[in-house]
Amino acid sequence: MSARLPFTLSQFPGSVFLIAGTEDRLLGRKRVLEILRLRPDAEIRWVEAPHLITTAKPQETWECIVEFVHGLAQEK
């Protein structure tokens, strides 16, 4: 993870949403847990897919995004 990312992510005032691949060997669970440590309020969605989730599972990715955005709209 970049040296600036922990500071940037922890200081970012907006919502944090991550779609994580269960078979992602590039980022892996360790990075997702690091993000959750920095931003416990982050919303994580796990998709059974490798790193390129949008290519491997485009429909499922889109559904995750739509659900997240709808959740944001309901919060306001």
Long-range contacts (C-beta under 8 A, 24 or more apart in sequence): 1-31, 1-34, 6-34, 6-38, 9-35, 9-38, 9-39, 10-38, 10-39, 12-39, 15-41, 15-43, 15-68, 15-72, 16-41, 16-42, 16-43, 17-42, 17-43, 17-44, 17-45, 17-65, 17-68, 18-42, 18-43, 18-44, 18-45, 19-45, 19-47, 19-53, 19-61, 19-64, 19-65, 20-44, 20-45, 20-46, 20-47, 20-53, 21-46, 21-47, 21-48, 21-49, 21-50, 21-51, 21-52, 21-53, 21-56, 22-46, 22-47, 22-48, 22-49, 23-48, 23-49, 23-50, 24-49, 24-50, 24-51, 24-53, 25-50, 25-51, 26-51, 27-51, 43-68, 43-71
